[in-house]
């Protein structure tokens, strides 16, 4: 993240993954980051990303 952006600035998170996610681990990390502000989230499983070596892509929509 940009140094002037923090979790309270995040409005929406889009996540694209090529492999099944460990939801227990994901939720634990999500709650550590977004303990006070819970942005909306879209999660999509895809066959591949544009760079084939990548397994996950995370996009943040933020406001300041």
N, C-alpha and C positions, 0 to 999 in steps of 0.2 A: 504494500500500500504506500501511497504517497505520504510523506511525513505529516502533511497537514490534514490528512483524512484519518478518521478513527471509526470503529464499529458503529457508532451512533449516526454516522453519515451514510451508512449503507441502506438503500431502499429495497433493493432486490438482488437476489443471487441466482444466477443460472448455472447449472452444473451439468456437464455432459460427460458420461463415463462409458468406457468400452468393456469394463468388467464389473461383475457384481460387487457391490459395496458392503463393507462391514458396517451395518447401521448402528450397532452399539458404539463402536469407536467413533463413527461420524457424529452421532448425537452428542457424545461426550465432548468432542472438540468444538462442535457448533455452540454448545452451551457455555464453554469457556470463553469463546470469542464474543458471542452475542448474549451475554447474561442479562443485560438491561434492555437491549433493543433487539427485537426479533423480526428481521426483515422477511418479506415474502420470498419464497424460493420455488424454483422450477428445477426438477431433476429429471434428466432424460438419459436412458441407455441408448447408445448408438453402436453401429458395427465398427466404425473407425472414425478417427479424427483426421484432419488435413495432414498433420505430421504423424505418420504411422507409428512412430516410436512412443508417442504420447498415449497415456491411458485415461487421463482426465483433463478437462478444461473447466476452469471456474471463471465466470464473468460477474463482476460487481457493477451495479448501477448505484452511483453515489450522488449525494447533494451536499452542498456546503452551506 
